Amino acid sequence: MKKLYLLLLVALCGAVISPAVAKKKNKKKASTEATTKKEKKETKYDKLFKDKKVTTAKGFITLHKLDNKIYFELPIKVMNRDILLGSTIVETTDNQFGCVGEKSGDPFLIRFVQRDSTITLRRVQAGQFSEDREIKKRLVSSTMPAIAETFEIKAYNNDSTAVVFDMTDYLLSDKKNLSPFSPYSMMEMMGADISKDFEKESSFIQGVKGFEDNVSIRSLLTYKISVGMKGNYAVKKMPFTAVMNRSFILLPEQPMRPRYADPRIGIFEHSVVEFASEGRGLRTRHIAHRWNLEPSDSALVEPKKPIVFYIDDTFPLSWNKYIHKGVEVWQKAFEKIGFKNAIIAKDFPKDDPNFDPENIKYSCIRYAPSTVANAMGPSWIDPRSGEIINASVTVFHNIVQLVQYWRFLQTAPADEEVRDVVLREDLLGDCIAYVLSHEVGHTLSLMHNMAGSSSIPVESLRDPKFTQEFGTTYSIMDYARNNYIAQPGDKERGVRLTPPELGAYDYYAIAWLYTPIFEAKTAEEEIPILDKWISEKSGDVKYRYGKQQF
C-alpha cells in the first residue's frame, strides 16, 4: 500500500511538472526555429537583393536589374552550353551612324564556364572539325574557347542550382562587337574618320526581358563623337546616345545538319576546315547558310517552324500591302518543293507582350527615316551549322525616290503611265514589292546573280511571249531592273516592262538549298544528289550563276 501511494505521488508530481517542462522545450524549439529562419534569410543570395528595388526577368538565365547594375543568375545546367550573343540598335541620336533595327555587328558564339569562384565568358571557335574520334579529341584541346571576360561569383541561389554574377561592366562598355556604330552606316560607307569617346558614367541599364530560350538587356550608351575627313573635323565632341538590345540566345545542343555549298550556285556560306582521317590531309568545307525548314510530316506540307517576318508599324500605310507581297511571293518557290506557307509576313503584333522587334529571336522588316536611297537584307547564323537564326530587312525612306527614277527613266518612252513626277500608288507599290523581294531573297541566303540577264538576247526583250514568261531577267537577285529596251508601242503588244516576280534561277536556287533529302543521313551523303541537281541544269543558261565583282 505504501509502494502504491508513492507511485501515485510520483505520477501526480510528473503530471504537475510536465506542462512546465513541455513549455520550456517548446520555447527552446521555437527559439531554434526562429534562429534557423533568421539564418536562412541571411544567405548571400538574399543579402544581395535584400530591401532593394529589384526588377527580375526569368528566362533560361534569370536577370536581376538593381539600380544601374545587372546581375545574371546562371543555372549550372546551362554552364558550357553554346550561346549566341548579338546586339540590335533600338534608338539612336543620328541614324547616319546606324539605323533602328540594325545589327551593328555579327552575333558571336560564347560559353559561360565556371573556374573556381569565378565565371568566365569564353569566345567559341567553330571553324575546325573532324569526324574521326581521336582527331576530334585533340581538336577540342587545340581550339579551347578563349577567356574574354571574368566575373566574380557573388552568390549561389538558395538551392545551389545557379550562380549569380555582375555583368554590368560588360554590358555598359565600348566593345567593338557590341558597338552602336554600324559598319554599313552612311558615315562608314563614306569613309569618314569617326572618333568615339565612351562615357560610362552617363550610360545606363534600361531594362531586361527573359524567355525560355533567350534573354534581352537594354543598354543606353553615351559618347562624345568627332567626325571629319583626313584630320579635318566637321563635328567635334558632339553628344551621341544609342540604346542597344543585347540578346543571349541558347542554341540547341544538337546543331542542324549542315548542307555543303557549291560555287556553281550563289548561296551565302562560310568555310570550315575538316581534318580528315583517310590520308587526305586538310579539306575546306563550305557551309551553306539556310533556315531550318523541317516538314511537319513526310508529305511535305507546312514546315514545323515557318520563316516569319514582322513588318514595322512605322512604315507609310500605303506601303504595307506591297511589303507583304514582296515577302510572300517567295511562297511560290517553296510550294514548288512541297512546302506550304513556308514564309509568312505579319504586322507587328499589338497584343503580344512578349514581342520585341529588337530581340534577335524575331526577324523584322524595319523602316528607316533616312536620306539613303537603298535597302538591305542581312542575316545571322549559327556558325556551327549555317542555320539562319535571324534576318532583318532595312528599308530606307528614300528608296521611293530611287525606284521612281528607275521606272521613269527606264520605261517612260514605252509607257505613258509612268510619265509623272510622282508615280501612281499601284505602280510605286509594285516597285517597292520588287525591292522587298530582292532583299528577302538575300535573307533566304541568295547572293547577287549577275548572270541573271546576261544571256537574254536583246530581241527577246521586245518579245511579248518571252517577257510575259521571264520578264527582264532569269533572277531578281540580278541588277537587271526594268525593260529599257522596249520601244513605243511594245507595251500595247503585251511586252512586259518590269522584272519577273521571281526568276527561273530563283526557283532553282531555293529548290537546291531547301529541298529535304530524306535518303541522306549525313551532309556528306547529300553531296552526290546536290551535284546531280546542278549538273542537270548545267547546259541551260537560265540557271547560270555569275558572281558579283567587287
ROROKOL-103713 format. One line per 10 residues: for each residue y, x, z of C-alpha. Coordinates in steps of 0.001 Angstrom, whole numbers, plus 500000, padded with zeros to 6 digits. Example, Ala and Ser with C-alpha at 12.3 -4.5 7.8 and 13.67 -1.06 7.14 Angstrom:
REM ROROKOL-103713
495500:512300:507800 ~ 498940:513670:507140
//
This chain:
REM ROROKOL-103713
500000:500000:500000 ~ 502327:502850:500859 ~ 501484:504537:497479 ~ 502178:501309:495607 ~ 505549:500965:497336 ~ 506529:504498:496387 ~ 505536:503917:492784 ~ 507627:500741:492616 ~ 510561:502533:494191 ~ 510366:505341:491618
510098:502774:488810 ~ 513133:500896:490161 ~ 515139:504090:490552 ~ 514197:505035:486995 ~ 515374:501638:485794 ~ 518708:502124:487544 ~ 519216:505720:486330 ~ 518013:505146:482733 ~ 521191:503470:481289 ~ 523374:506290:482603
521111:508897:481072 ~ 520977:506937:477811 ~ 524764:506662:477771 ~ 525063:510407:478259 ~ 522559:511017:475468 ~ 524349:508587:473131 ~ 527650:510267:473896 ~ 526138:513618:473050 ~ 524610:512206:469838 ~ 527895:510589:468780
529694:513840:469514 ~ 527176:515758:467381 ~ 527528:513270:464525 ~ 531318:513474:464700 ~ 531145:517262:464635 ~ 528776:517155:461650 ~ 531059:514726:459827 ~ 534052:516913:460608 ~ 532224:519942:459258 ~ 531302:518079:456071
534920:517155:455471 ~ 535948:520762:455706 ~ 533903:522147:452794 ~ 535736:524472:450422 ~ 535418:521835:447710 ~ 537104:519149:449816 ~ 539741:521534:451139 ~ 540708:522397:447574 ~ 541749:518823:446789 ~ 542401:517508:450335
545559:515454:450940 ~ 546894:516224:447492 ~ 547534:514052:444461 ~ 544753:514923:442040 ~ 544097:513454:438592 ~ 540390:513661:437788 ~ 538710:513129:434421 ~ 534915:513012:434357 ~ 533132:514320:431273 ~ 530442:516891:430590
532888:519041:432594 ~ 534877:517316:435350 ~ 538582:518167:435125 ~ 540962:518137:438092 ~ 544719:518280:437448 ~ 546589:519260:440590 ~ 550348:519767:440345 ~ 550629:522222:437451 ~ 547101:523541:437817 ~ 543903:522644:436013
540507:523124:437670 ~ 537190:522955:435811 ~ 534184:521592:437700 ~ 531439:523034:435514 ~ 527870:521770:436049 ~ 525307:524531:436492 ~ 523177:522847:433781 ~ 525975:523418:431223 ~ 526145:527143:432020 ~ 525261:529297:428979
525486:526319:426572 ~ 527362:526710:423269 ~ 530778:525045:423358 ~ 533289:524736:420515 ~ 536916:525214:421573 ~ 539753:524089:419311 ~ 543457:523219:419526 ~ 545451:520444:417854 ~ 549241:520067:417675 ~ 550275:516841:419453
554071:517248:419471 ~ 556384:519944:418162 ~ 560073:520802:418150 ~ 560010:521645:414423 ~ 557190:520821:412003 ~ 558165:523756:409796 ~ 556000:525778:412215 ~ 553062:523339:412261 ~ 552635:519572:411908 ~ 551377:516975:414357
547619:516595:413945 ~ 547186:520081:412501 ~ 544662:522554:413885 ~ 546701:525733:414273 ~ 543630:527965:414179 ~ 539891:527766:413604 ~ 537850:526490:416565 ~ 535563:529139:418016 ~ 532290:529331:419939 ~ 532322:530076:423664
529950:530019:426625 ~ 530640:529885:430337 ~ 528426:532377:432165 ~ 528235:532949:435937 ~ 528434:536505:437193 ~ 528209:536764:440998 ~ 531277:534966:442390 ~ 532993:534650:439019 ~ 532716:532627:435820 ~ 533169:534488:432563
534321:532880:429336 ~ 532441:534606:426538 ~ 533056:534649:422785 ~ 529830:533957:420919 ~ 528859:535640:417655 ~ 526877:533583:415165 ~ 526806:535954:412216 ~ 523345:537523:412515 ~ 519848:536081:412852 ~ 516162:536736:412286
513052:534581:412077 ~ 510968:537465:413444 ~ 510296:537043:417182 ~ 510575:540740:418085 ~ 513682:541367:415983 ~ 515224:538230:417451 ~ 514771:539616:420981 ~ 516615:542828:420087 ~ 519340:540905:418266 ~ 520027:538933:421443
520706:542146:423369 ~ 522616:543676:420430 ~ 525005:540753:419941 ~ 525708:539863:423561 ~ 528683:537476:423827 ~ 531777:539437:424846 ~ 533683:538568:428024 ~ 537111:537280:427009 ~ 538262:535925:430390 ~ 537090:535990:434011
537727:533289:436610 ~ 537060:533365:440357 ~ 534793:530611:441668 ~ 536941:528642:444108 ~ 534147:526408:445416 ~ 530849:524690:444718 ~ 530855:520899:444689 ~ 529266:519221:447711 ~ 525760:519026:446274 ~ 525977:522541:444751
525330:521302:441217 ~ 528663:522565:439852 ~ 531202:525351:440337 ~ 534982:524971:440458 ~ 537392:527496:438949 ~ 541062:527609:437935 ~ 541692:527533:434139 ~ 545491:527253:434330 ~ 546390:530752:433197 ~ 544105:530477:430190
545415:527098:429036 ~ 549061:527954:429732 ~ 549211:531172:427739 ~ 550317:532580:424412 ~ 546878:533287:422967 ~ 546797:533618:419190 ~ 543709:531437:418739 ~ 545294:528661:420826 ~ 548789:529012:419346 ~ 551042:526109:418263
552170:528127:415216 ~ 550104:527228:412151 ~ 549219:529921:409588 ~ 549619:527185:406940 ~ 553121:526154:408030 ~ 556150:526257:405747 ~ 557616:529207:407670 ~ 554417:531247:407496 ~ 553930:530496:403792 ~ 557496:531646:403073
556676:534959:404750 ~ 559344:534563:407432 ~ 559489:537004:410331 ~ 558892:534931:413469 ~ 559423:536456:416911 ~ 557958:534320:419723 ~ 558756:534876:423394 ~ 556478:532731:425535 ~ 557994:531248:428714 ~ 555199:530460:431108
557475:529213:433888 ~ 558652:526399:431577 ~ 555143:525463:430395 ~ 553046:522688:431942 ~ 549654:520988:432027 ~ 550402:517452:430834 ~ 547135:515549:431085 ~ 543339:515520:430969 ~ 540590:513359:429419 ~ 536825:513525:429818
533927:512221:427723 ~ 530166:512628:427646 ~ 530214:515421:425075 ~ 533803:516725:425169 ~ 536879:517144:427352 ~ 540567:517477:426454 ~ 543503:519175:428149 ~ 547101:518853:427001 ~ 549312:521898:427460 ~ 553076:521880:426941
554089:525366:425794 ~ 557650:526675:425712 ~ 559047:529568:423654 ~ 562242:531202:422549 ~ 561838:531958:418858 ~ 563784:534026:416358 ~ 563334:533536:412610 ~ 564524:535714:409758 ~ 563602:537886:406818 ~ 563427:541683:406797
565078:542036:410194 ~ 567989:539666:409440 ~ 567621:536673:411754 ~ 568892:533243:410725 ~ 567865:531832:414120 ~ 567946:533829:417338 ~ 566249:532842:420609 ~ 566013:529165:419670 ~ 564248:526997:422293 ~ 560934:525709:420943
558356:523469:422633 ~ 554973:522220:421463 ~ 552284:520108:423097 ~ 548730:521261:422315 ~ 545499:519346:422859 ~ 542622:521685:423743 ~ 539192:520225:423035 ~ 535995:521650:424535 ~ 533009:520169:422635 ~ 529461:520571:423927
527311:521429:420916 ~ 523690:520263:420606 ~ 521117:522736:421913 ~ 519265:522443:418604 ~ 521691:523007:415685 ~ 521425:521057:412453 ~ 519160:522633:409842 ~ 521421:524638:407514 ~ 521455:524399:403721 ~ 521909:527641:401790
524845:527639:399360 ~ 524664:528720:395713 ~ 527540:530468:393833 ~ 526953:528215:390803 ~ 528350:525231:392685 ~ 531677:525064:394508 ~ 530856:524417:398159 ~ 532703:525852:401158 ~ 530410:528256:403002 ~ 530276:531208:405358
527941:534170:405296 ~ 525492:535400:407922 ~ 523162:538391:407907 ~ 519404:537947:408181 ~ 517213:540763:409465 ~ 514022:540164:407502 ~ 510657:541443:408703 ~ 508838:541716:405393 ~ 510337:545111:404477 ~ 513344:543715:402623
515994:545053:404954 ~ 519177:543018:405377 ~ 519746:539833:403448 ~ 523050:537954:403291 ~ 522670:534213:403631 ~ 525465:531817:402647 ~ 525536:528707:404850 ~ 526932:525602:403146 ~ 529373:523500:405154 ~ 528397:519833:405325
528359:516756:407535 ~ 525118:515941:409306 ~ 524163:512781:407430 ~ 520761:511612:408613 ~ 519216:508495:407088 ~ 518517:505770:409611 ~ 515052:505417:408041 ~ 513087:506798:405112 ~ 514512:504132:402783 ~ 517881:505973:402853
520234:503204:403903 ~ 523119:503600:406345 ~ 523317:507032:407991 ~ 522765:507238:411740 ~ 526278:508631:412082 ~ 528647:507968:409155 ~ 531698:510096:408323 ~ 534705:508222:409750 ~ 538364:508953:409021 ~ 541030:507305:411170
544315:506569:409388 ~ 547570:507357:411157 ~ 549609:504274:412125 ~ 552909:506026:411292 ~ 552418:506082:407502 ~ 554725:503824:405456 ~ 552908:500479:405468 ~ 552743:500306:401661 ~ 550604:503474:401594 ~ 547837:502184:403870
545549:500392:401413 ~ 545760:503276:398941 ~ 544777:505758:401653 ~ 541750:503564:402434 ~ 540923:503570:398731 ~ 541264:507365:398474 ~ 538727:507828:401283 ~ 536193:505139:400455 ~ 535979:505879:396727 ~ 533589:508659:397828
531120:505953:398911 ~ 530164:505693:395227 ~ 528903:509283:395204 ~ 526860:508760:398374 ~ 525442:505476:397075 ~ 524032:507399:394094 ~ 521797:509282:396552 ~ 520884:506205:398582 ~ 523427:506261:401421 ~ 525337:503075:402147
528707:503231:403976 ~ 528339:506989:404415 ~ 532111:507489:404588 ~ 534484:504948:406145 ~ 538249:504702:406651 ~ 539565:502918:409733 ~ 543068:502320:411041 ~ 543948:503864:414414 ~ 542279:501513:416942 ~ 544831:499778:419144
542397:498585:421826 ~ 540209:501649:422393 ~ 541377:503593:425484 ~ 539046:506483:424581 ~ 540539:507032:421129 ~ 542713:510112:420864 ~ 543716:511355:417380 ~ 544341:514833:418780 ~ 540800:515054:420156 ~ 538734:517236:417846
535994:514593:418088 ~ 537982:512301:415767 ~ 538642:513082:412094 ~ 542019:511731:411075 ~ 544417:511375:408162 ~ 547835:512273:409553 ~ 551373:511629:408345 ~ 553888:514497:408469 ~ 557610:513661:408005 ~ 558296:516864:406101
560135:518112:403022 ~ 556884:519744:401898 ~ 555549:518146:398697 ~ 551867:518605:399407 ~ 548751:517512:401284 ~ 545824:519469:402709 ~ 542295:518755:403905 ~ 540720:521474:406053 ~ 537562:521064:408144 ~ 535969:522814:411138
532329:523681:411579 ~ 529589:524608:413981 ~ 529183:528249:412842 ~ 525511:528236:413866 ~ 524559:525744:411158 ~ 527546:524951:408933 ~ 527703:521389:410298 ~ 531191:519944:409852 ~ 532331:518789:413292 ~ 535835:517655:412423
538103:517316:409403 ~ 541762:516448:409043 ~ 543882:515453:406095 ~ 547608:516056:406497 ~ 549865:514207:404055 ~ 553434:515484:403908 ~ 556002:512797:403154 ~ 557452:514444:400060 ~ 554121:514239:398258 ~ 555503:510953:396847
558230:512848:395020 ~ 555710:515294:393557 ~ 553265:512637:392295 ~ 556125:510613:390789 ~ 557327:513709:388913 ~ 553791:514334:387641 ~ 553311:510762:386489 ~ 556715:510560:384815 ~ 556772:513965:383127 ~ 553126:513938:382014
552723:510331:380805 ~ 556155:508773:380152 ~ 556015:509497:376374 ~ 552928:507273:376139 ~ 553633:504811:378979 ~ 556914:502984:379280 ~ 555856:501528:382670 ~ 556485:504894:384366 ~ 559958:505421:382828 ~ 561660:504645:386116
563490:506510:388860 ~ 561102:505014:391425 ~ 557572:504091:390398 ~ 556272:500567:390909 ~ 554253:500270:394156 ~ 550854:499916:392485 ~ 551482:502921:390182 ~ 552689:505058:393084 ~ 549759:503804:395176 ~ 547241:504986:392580
548908:508424:392632 ~ 548611:508522:396451 ~ 544940:507447:396278 ~ 544239:510272:393797 ~ 545790:512897:396112 ~ 543840:511496:399091 ~ 540561:511543:397165 ~ 541117:515186:396235 ~ 541850:516206:399841 ~ 538950:514164:401217
536786:515991:398680 ~ 537768:519225:400424 ~ 536782:517772:403798 ~ 533354:516925:402335 ~ 533126:520662:401502 ~ 534035:520639:397798 ~ 536142:523592:396663 ~ 538609:523513:393768 ~ 536695:523397:390489 ~ 538983:524990:387917
536416:524431:385158 ~ 536605:520669:385570 ~ 538694:520098:382437 ~ 538307:523419:380605 ~ 535501:522257:378343 ~ 537074:518953:377249 ~ 538275:519165:373608 ~ 541918:518170:373095 ~ 540980:515387:370670 ~ 538757:513802:373363
541846:513159:375481 ~ 543067:510759:372787 ~ 539708:509012:372528 ~ 539660:505603:374319 ~ 535877:505670:374809 ~ 535812:509213:376215 ~ 538829:508821:378529 ~ 537643:505477:379880 ~ 534401:507171:380919 ~ 535656:510583:382027
539451:510376:382394 ~ 541171:513749:382073 ~ 538605:515914:383877 ~ 534988:516167:384962 ~ 536123:516835:388541 ~ 539002:515543:390629 ~ 538724:518856:392504 ~ 540316:520381:389379 ~ 544087:520663:388871 ~ 543938:518676:385613
546384:515910:386672 ~ 547430:513272:384107 ~ 546895:512916:380355 ~ 549911:514674:378850 ~ 548049:514959:375513 ~ 548314:511193:374952 ~ 550885:510043:372394 ~ 552901:506840:371977 ~ 550530:504018:371113 ~ 547469:505662:372728
547703:503561:375894 ~ 547664:500388:373821 ~ 544493:501669:372084 ~ 542801:501987:375503 ~ 543317:505695:376186 ~ 543223:506401:379930 ~ 546276:508339:381151 ~ 545099:509339:384624 ~ 542230:511337:386199 ~ 538965:509512:386997
538376:508101:390470 ~ 535509:510613:390753 ~ 534305:513020:388070 ~ 530750:513641:386845 ~ 530746:517024:388627 ~ 531859:515386:391901 ~ 528825:513077:391892 ~ 526604:516055:391134 ~ 528084:518266:393906 ~ 527726:515538:396552
524121:514910:395471 ~ 523289:518634:395664 ~ 524847:519026:399109 ~ 523814:515802:400853 ~ 520543:514561:399371 ~ 517915:514868:402144 ~ 514914:516994:401178 ~ 512124:515480:403262 ~ 509350:517635:401828 ~ 511027:520850:403043
510516:521839:406668 ~ 512985:524764:406685 ~ 516195:525835:404939 ~ 514126:528460:403090 ~ 511791:525790:401706 ~ 514773:523857:400310 ~ 515859:526727:398031 ~ 513457:526164:395063 ~ 514373:522447:394991 ~ 518128:523130:395170
517769:525805:392477 ~ 515923:523364:390224 ~ 518710:520774:390600 ~ 521257:523328:389364 ~ 519040:524656:386568 ~ 518527:521131:385223 ~ 522300:520834:384684 ~ 522989:524414:383569 ~ 523321:523578:379865 ~ 525722:520687:380410
529431:521605:380509 ~ 530232:518568:382661 ~ 528590:520263:385632 ~ 530144:523687:385213 ~ 531914:525198:388221 ~ 534908:527521:387864 ~ 536131:529305:390986 ~ 539820:529200:391857 ~ 541511:532540:391187 ~ 543873:533942:393802
//
